[in-house]
Amino acid sequence: MRTVITVFAVDSALRRVCAIFSAQADRGDITPTERDLLMDGAIMLAMHVDELARDSLAAPDPVWPQGAHSKPFGRHERQAVAVAA
């Protein structure tokens, strides 16, 4: 039963993420090429979600880096961040 629930949850999340990327590309926040790469990455991640879940059970709690950004950068902001770093 757990596998079926996982598949439905992952499928639903993947559909939502792809819709978000498509909307961002439609608005011009990201390019169609960036959209395609992000979708490919999301699909690859979804294909390995069970493996990642097993690994996370064996690993200690993750430590998140300080200063993690709460919202994504748009194309116009990426260069400024790269220059500042």
C-alpha positions in Angstrom: 0.0 0.0 0.0 2.9 2.4 0.8 4.3 2.1 -2.7 1.0 3.0 -4.3 0.6 6.1 -2.1 4.2 7.1 -2.9 3.6 6.8 -6.6 0.5 8.9 -6.5 2.1 11.6 -4.3 5.2 11.8 -6.5 3.1 11.9 -9.7 1.0 14.7 -8.3 4.0 16.7 -7.1 5.7 16.2 -10.4 2.7 17.4 -12.3 2.5 20.5 -10.1 6.2 21.3 -10.4 6.1 21.0 -14.2 3.0 23.3 -14.3 4.9 25.8 -12.1 7.9 25.7 -14.5 5.6 26.1 -17.5 3.9 29.1 -15.9 7.2 30.7 -15.1 8.4 30.3 -18.7 5.1 31.7 -20.0 5.6 34.8 -17.8 9.2 35.1 -19.0 10.7 34.5 -15.5 12.8 31.6 -17.0 13.6 30.7 -20.6 12.0 27.6 -22.3 15.5 26.0 -22.2 15.7 26.5 -18.4 12.1 25.2 -18.1 13.0 22.0 -20.0 16.2 21.5 -17.9 14.2 22.0 -14.6 11.5 19.6 -15.7 14.2 17.0 -16.7 15.8 17.4 -13.3 12.4 17.0 -11.5 11.7 13.9 -13.5 15.1 12.4 -12.6 14.5 13.2 -9.0 11.1 11.6 -9.0 12.5 8.5 -10.5 14.8 8.1 -7.5 12.5 9.2 -4.7 12.4 5.8 -3.0 16.1 5.5 -3.0 16.5 9.0 -1.6 13.9 8.1 1.1 15.9 5.0 2.1 19.1 7.1 2.3 17.5 9.8 4.4 16.4 7.2 7.0 20.0 6.2 7.4 21.5 9.7 7.5 21.4 12.2 10.4 19.2 15.3 10.2 20.3 17.6 7.4 22.0 20.8 8.2 20.7 23.7 6.0 23.2 26.3 5.0 22.8 29.7 6.6 21.2 32.4 4.5 19.1 30.0 2.3 17.0 32.1 0.0 13.2 31.9 0.6 12.3 32.8 -3.0 13.8 31.8 -6.3 16.0 34.2 -8.3 14.7 35.5 -11.6 17.1 35.8 -14.6 17.6 39.5 -13.9 18.7 38.7 -10.3 21.1 35.8 -11.0 23.9 37.9 -12.4 23.9 40.3 -9.5 24.1 37.4 -7.0 26.9 35.8 -9.0 28.9 39.0 -9.0 28.3 39.6 -5.3 29.5 36.0 -4.4 
